[in-house]
Amino acid sequence: MAFKKVTIVFLSDGARKIRQIKIPKLLILILFLFSISAILLLARGINDYQGIKTQVPRFVQLEKENEQQRMQLIRLAQKIDHINKKLIELKKFDHKLKVMVNLEESEDDNQFFGIGGSDPALLSPDYTIEKAHRKLVRLMHQSLDDLNTEISLQTQDKVELYKFLETQKSILACTPSVWPVRGWVSSGFAYRISPFTNEKEFHSGLDISTRMSAPIIAPADGVVSSVGQDYGYGNILYIKHGNGLNTKYAHLSKSLVKKGQYVKRGQKIALVGNSGRTTGPHLHYEVHLKGVPVNPLRYILN
């Protein structure tokens, strides 16, 4: 049956010639199946094309999102570098501050720790988003570990620096660094000719001339150690400031504090007078370091 043939007759218009073509039925079946297959493949191709065409906007969107994520990774990498640089600058500033205040440092203080920086490969356009993401995650973990270490070191450093500055603050607060009264220096810390004996003598303080009853202030924090009278100095007042420093105020008209009283720098403690041996109203002001008179001008800042 498969080897039987089909005869096709062709009649020419207006002619008497007749052509006959005999085609095996098997060939016709093959041609039919081929045509059906071609139609099916074409239909599937058209369907796939339509499907791909509808997915093109999605692919474009995904490509755009991929580029945005890559740019975000670049910005994150740049921020890590920026933070790292800032931490190094902060560490260097801390080092300079310690040097400025003469604070002893350990050997580790010269090692500038910082968090991990970015990898230049992250900035490459050929670097896939998956690789960049995995590398960035590892980088962030390392950065956090480094930052935690740096915070611990900085915390300890700042505690030591704070203690040191607190000590210096206490010392400065107890240092007689301001003028005790407004006026002019009529006699300095030096040898002079005595106005009473006309002989050379050493003047162990400053004579600050001013108006009668002018207010005298404490030049530093301290405790009043003595309030009394002396034949030559008249009404006198002593303040103990600590660290071996004491101050003396003489020729007072009146003392405004009592023995044992704590005073602060700038607090009014007495009034200018002319008690004792004096040629006029003024304050005789002395600074003693471990019991020895020193020049008050060494401590006055202004």
CORRA-V705454 format. One record per residue. N is the residue number from 1. RES is the residue in one small letter. PHI is phi as a letter, one per 20 degrees, with the letter a starting at -180 (* if undefined). Layout:
N;RES;PHI, N;RES;PHI
This chain:
1;m;*, 2;a;f, 3;f;e, 4;k;f, 5;k;d, 6;v;d, 7;t;e, 8;i;d, 9;v;d, 10;f;d, 11;l;d, 12;s;e, 13;d;f, 14;g;m, 15;a;c, 16;r;d, 17;k;f, 18;i;c, 19;r;d, 20;q;c, 21;i;c, 22;k;d, 23;i;d, 24;p;f, 25;k;f, 26;l;f, 27;l;f, 28;i;f, 29;l;f, 30;i;f, 31;l;f, 32;f;f, 33;l;f, 34;f;f, 35;s;f, 36;i;f, 37;s;f, 38;a;f, 39;i;f, 40;l;f, 41;l;f, 42;l;f, 43;a;f, 44;r;f, 45;g;f, 46;i;f, 47;n;f, 48;d;f, 49;y;f, 50;q;f, 51;g;f, 52;i;f, 53;k;f, 54;t;f, 55;q;e, 56;v;g, 57;p;g, 58;r;f, 59;f;f, 60;v;f, 61;q;f, 62;l;f, 63;e;f, 64;k;f, 65;e;f, 66;n;f, 67;e;f, 68;q;f, 69;q;f, 70;r;f, 71;m;f, 72;q;f, 73;l;f, 74;i;f, 75;r;f, 76;l;f, 77;a;f, 78;q;f, 79;k;f, 80;i;f, 81;d;f, 82;h;f, 83;i;f, 84;n;g, 85;k;f, 86;k;f, 87;l;f, 88;i;f, 89;e;f, 90;l;f, 91;k;f, 92;k;f, 93;f;f, 94;d;f, 95;h;f, 96;k;f, 97;l;f, 98;k;f, 99;v;f, 100;m;f, 101;v;e, 102;n;l, 103;l;e, 104;e;f, 105;e;d, 106;s;e, 107;e;f, 108;d;f, 109;d;f, 110;n;e, 111;q;e, 112;f;e, 113;f;e, 114;g;b, 115;i;f, 116;g;f, 117;g;e, 118;s;e, 119;d;e, 120;p;g, 121;a;f, 122;l;f, 123;l;e, 124;s;f, 125;p;f, 126;d;e, 127;y;e, 128;t;f, 129;i;f, 130;e;f, 131;k;f, 132;a;f, 133;h;f, 134;r;f, 135;k;f, 136;l;f, 137;v;f, 138;r;f, 139;l;f, 140;m;f, 141;h;f, 142;q;f, 143;s;f, 144;l;f, 145;d;f, 146;d;f, 147;l;f, 148;n;f, 149;t;f, 150;e;f, 151;i;f, 152;s;f, 153;l;f, 154;q;f, 155;t;f, 156;q;f, 157;d;f, 158;k;f, 159;v;f, 160;e;f, 161;l;f, 162;y;f, 163;k;f, 164;f;f, 165;l;f, 166;e;f, 167;t;f, 168;q;f, 169;k;f, 170;s;f, 171;i;f, 172;l;f, 173;a;f, 174;c;e, 175;t;e, 176;p;f, 177;s;d, 178;v;c, 179;w;f, 180;p;f, 181;v;b, 182;r;e, 183;g;r, 184;w;c, 185;v;e, 186;s;e, 187;s;b, 188;g;e, 189;f;e, 190;a;a, 191;y;f, 192;r;b, 193;i;e, 194;s;f, 195;p;f, 196;f;d, 197;t;d, 198;n;l, 199;e;d, 200;k;f, 201;e;b, 202;f;e, 203;h;e, 204;s;e, 205;g;a, 206;l;d, 207;d;e, 208;i;d, 209;s;e, 210;t;a, 211;r;f, 212;m;f, 213;s;m, 214;a;f, 215;p;f, 216;i;d, 217;i;d, 218;a;f, 219;p;f, 220;a;a, 221;d;f, 222;g;r, 223;v;c, 224;v;f, 225;s;e, 226;s;a, 227;v;c, 228;g;a, 229;q;c, 230;d;b, 231;y;g, 232;g;e, 233;y;e, 234;g;m, 235;n;f, 236;i;c, 237;l;b, 238;y;c, 239;i;c, 240;k;e, 241;h;d, 242;g;n, 243;n;l, 244;g;n, 245;l;d, 246;n;c, 247;t;c, 248;k;c, 249;y;c, 250;a;c, 251;h;m, 252;l;f, 253;s;e, 254;k;a, 255;s;e, 256;l;d, 257;v;c, 258;k;d, 259;k;f, 260;g;n, 261;q;f, 262;y;e, 263;v;c, 264;k;d, 265;r;g, 266;g;n, 267;q;f, 268;k;f, 269;i;d, 270;a;a, 271;l;c, 272;v;f, 273;g;b, 274;n;c, 275;s;f, 276;g;m, 277;r;e, 278;t;b, 279;t;e, 280;g;r, 281;p;f, 282;h;a, 283;l;d, 284;h;e, 285;y;c, 286;e;c, 287;v;c, 288;h;d, 289;l;d, 290;k;l, 291;g;n, 292;v;d, 293;p;f, 294;v;c, 295;n;f, 296;p;g, 297;l;f, 298;r;f, 299;y;d, 300;i;f, 301;l;e, 302;n;c
